[in-house]
Amino acid sequence: MASSLKYITGFFLLLTQVIVAQDFELANKHYRDGKFDAAVTEYEKIIQSGKESDELYFNLANSYYKLAKVGPAIYYYEKALLLDPNDKDVQNNLKFAQKMQIDEIKELPGSGVNNALSRFTGMFHHDSWAWITVASAFAFLLAFVGYYFIGATLYKRILFVAMFVMLLLMCISIASAWHQKRTTDGERPAIVYAEIAGVKAEPTSDANDAFILHEGAKVYVIESLENWRHISLADGNDGWIDAKAIRELK
């Protein structure tokens, strides 16, 4: 009985994959034919079934971009980057979509050791830092083997220095990966999905708008209170926004 259930489960999983592949190809066909509304419908249906991939998010973002829907386009480009932070196509298309934004949010200039550290570790995604760690460890091993077997004094000195440099780089990349991952894991980024949304000084609908945001703006959720989200912007402004006006990326 257990064996039969395993085969039945496997069959349905395979069938689901086939159906998703067919839906994905249909969505791609709609996109190629210029039927972007139909493509969005098919891509969204796949996502609602619980499937995700950077390619799926990228294609959906492109469809929304063609429809001039800035908020959804930026949202799904950002979702694609969460799965593949180094994808150049996604990065470039995101920049094009961001040019359609109404709001121009300039990052608040920082100072001090913490800010310098964040800028340095932010040069790469934590996955990239991890690969740098692996590469430096491998280079350290090669230098060690060379140092052990080569008899010439000059080459031994060069390889000894190389070992020290690789060890230092390995330590730096490990620390950078840890810092970058801790920073990104602690963030709750979100994209304004509504065409226009008022940000209030207090989490009540009666409060006056402190400022206005438009679709596509990127914000960071600080805390949640019922149907309100306390958000901050890169320029240092903060306030309360209706939870339905934004969509969190994580």
C-alpha positions in Angstrom: 0.0 0.0 0.0 2.8 2.4 0.9 4.6 1.7 -2.3 1.4 2.3 -4.3 0.8 5.6 -2.6 4.4 6.6 -3.4 3.9 5.9 -7.1 0.5 7.7 -7.1 2.1 10.8 -5.4 4.9 10.7 -7.9 2.5 10.5 -10.8 0.5 13.5 -9.6 3.7 15.5 -9.0 4.8 14.8 -12.6 1.4 15.7 -13.9 1.5 19.0 -12.0 4.9 19.8 -13.5 3.6 19.1 -17.0 0.6 21.3 -16.5 2.8 24.1 -15.1 5.2 23.8 -18.1 2.2 24.0 -20.5 0.8 27.1 -18.7 4.3 28.7 -18.7 4.7 28.1 -22.4 1.2 29.5 -23.1 2.0 32.6 -21.1 5.2 33.0 -23.1 3.3 32.6 -26.3 0.8 35.4 -25.2 3.8 37.6 -24.5 5.4 37.0 -27.9 2.1 37.7 -29.5 1.8 41.0 -27.7 -1.1 39.8 -25.5 0.3 41.1 -22.3 -2.9 41.0 -20.3 -3.4 37.4 -21.1 0.3 36.7 -20.3 -0.1 38.3 -16.9 -3.1 36.2 -16.2 -1.3 32.9 -17.0 1.9 33.9 -15.1 -0.1 34.9 -12.1 -2.0 31.6 -12.2 1.3 29.7 -12.0 2.4 31.8 -9.0 -0.9 31.2 -7.3 -0.4 27.4 -7.7 2.7 27.8 -5.4 5.4 27.8 -8.1 8.2 30.4 -8.3 11.4 31.0 -10.3 13.5 33.9 -11.3 12.5 33.4 -14.9 8.8 33.3 -14.0 9.0 36.5 -12.0 11.2 38.2 -14.8 8.7 37.3 -17.5 5.8 38.5 -15.4 7.6 41.8 -14.6 8.3 42.3 -18.3 4.6 41.8 -19.1 3.6 44.4 -16.5 6.2 46.8 -17.8 4.7 46.5 -21.3 1.4 47.4 -19.8 3.0 50.4 -18.0 2.1 49.1 -14.6 5.1 50.4 -12.7 4.3 49.0 -9.2 3.8 45.3 -10.3 6.7 45.5 -12.7 9.2 46.7 -10.1 7.8 44.3 -7.5 8.4 41.2 -9.7 11.8 42.4 -10.9 12.7 42.7 -7.2 11.3 39.2 -6.5 13.4 37.8 -9.4 16.5 39.4 -7.9 15.8 37.8 -4.5 16.2 34.4 -6.3 19.1 35.5 -8.5 20.8 38.7 -7.3 23.4 38.6 -10.1 21.1 38.4 -13.1 22.2 41.3 -15.3 19.0 41.2 -17.4 16.8 41.7 -14.4 19.0 44.4 -13.0 18.9 46.4 -16.3 15.1 46.0 -16.8 14.6 47.1 -13.2 16.5 50.3 -13.9 14.2 51.0 -16.9 11.1 50.4 -14.8 12.4 52.6 -12.0 12.7 55.5 -14.5 8.9 55.3 -14.8 8.5 56.1 -11.1 7.0 59.4 -10.1 8.8 59.5 -6.7 12.5 60.3 -6.6 13.7 58.9 -3.3 17.3 59.8 -2.7 19.3 57.7 -0.2 20.2 59.5 2.9 24.0 60.0 3.1 25.5 58.2 6.1 28.7 58.4 8.0 30.7 56.5 10.5 32.2 53.0 10.7 28.9 51.2 10.4 27.9 53.0 7.2 31.3 52.3 5.7 31.1 48.7 6.6 27.6 48.4 5.1 28.8 50.0 1.9 31.7 47.6 1.7 29.8 44.4 2.4 27.0 45.6 0.1 29.3 45.5 -2.9 28.3 41.8 -3.3 25.3 39.6 -2.3 26.1 37.2 0.6 26.1 34.3 -1.9 28.8 36.1 -3.9 30.8 36.6 -0.7 30.4 32.9 -0.1 31.9 32.0 -3.5 34.8 34.4 -2.9 35.4 32.5 0.4 35.5 29.1 -1.5 37.8 30.5 -4.2 40.2 32.0 -1.7 40.2 28.8 0.3 41.1 26.8 -2.9 43.8 29.3 -3.7 45.2 29.0 -0.2 45.3 25.2 -0.6 47.2 25.5 -3.9 49.7 27.9 -2.4 50.2 25.6 0.6 50.8 22.6 -1.7 53.3 24.7 -3.8 55.0 25.9 -0.6 55.4 22.4 0.6 56.8 20.8 -2.5 58.9 23.7 -4.1 62.4 23.9 -2.9 63.5 27.3 -4.2 63.7 29.8 -1.3 62.3 32.8 -3.4 59.3 30.8 -4.6 58.7 29.7 -1.0 58.6 33.3 0.2 56.2 34.3 -2.6 53.9 31.4 -1.8 54.0 32.1 1.9 52.9 35.7 1.3 50.2 34.4 -1.1 49.0 32.0 1.6 48.7 34.9 4.1 46.8 37.1 1.5 44.4 34.3 0.7 43.8 33.5 4.4 43.1 37.2 5.0 40.8 37.4 2.0 39.0 34.3 3.2 38.4 35.8 6.7 37.2 39.1 5.2 34.7 37.4 2.8 33.4 35.1 5.6 32.8 38.2 7.8 31.3 40.1 4.9 28.9 37.3 4.0 27.8 37.0 7.6 27.2 40.8 7.9 25.4 41.1 4.6 23.1 38.1 5.3 22.3 39.4 8.8 21.5 42.8 7.3 19.3 41.6 4.5 17.5 39.0 6.7 16.6 41.8 9.1 15.0 44.0 6.4 11.4 43.9 5.3 11.4 45.6 1.9 8.1 46.3 0.2 6.9 48.0 -3.0 4.0 50.4 -3.2 1.4 48.6 -5.3 -1.3 51.2 -5.2 -1.2 54.0 -7.8 -1.1 56.6 -5.1 -1.0 56.1 -1.3 -0.9 58.6 1.6 1.6 58.1 4.3 0.3 59.3 7.7 2.0 60.4 10.9 -0.3 58.1 12.9 -1.9 54.7 12.1 -5.4 56.1 11.7 -7.4 56.9 8.6 -8.4 60.3 10.2 -4.7 61.5 10.4 -3.5 63.9 7.7 -1.1 62.7 5.1 2.5 63.5 5.9 3.5 62.8 2.4 2.4 60.9 -0.7 3.9 57.9 -2.4 3.2 56.5 -5.9 3.4 53.0 -7.3 6.8 51.5 -7.6 8.3 53.3 -4.6 10.5 51.0 -2.4 9.9 51.2 1.3 11.0 49.2 4.4 8.5 47.9 6.9 9.5 48.7 10.5 6.5 47.3 12.3 2.9 46.1 11.8 -0.2 47.3 13.6 -3.5 45.7 12.5 -4.0 46.9 8.9 -1.3 49.5 9.1 2.4 49.3 8.4 5.0 51.6 9.8 7.5 52.2 6.9 10.8 54.0 6.4 12.3 55.3 3.2 15.9 55.5 2.0 15.8 59.3 2.4 15.0 59.0 6.2 11.3 59.8 6.0 8.9 57.4 7.8 5.2 57.1 8.5 2.2 54.8 8.5 0.6 53.3 5.3 -2.4 51.1 4.7 -1.1 47.5 4.4 -3.2 47.0 1.2 -1.2 49.8 -0.5 2.1 47.8 -0.4 3.3 44.3 -1.1 6.2 42.9 0.9 8.9 41.2 -1.1 9.7 38.5 1.6 
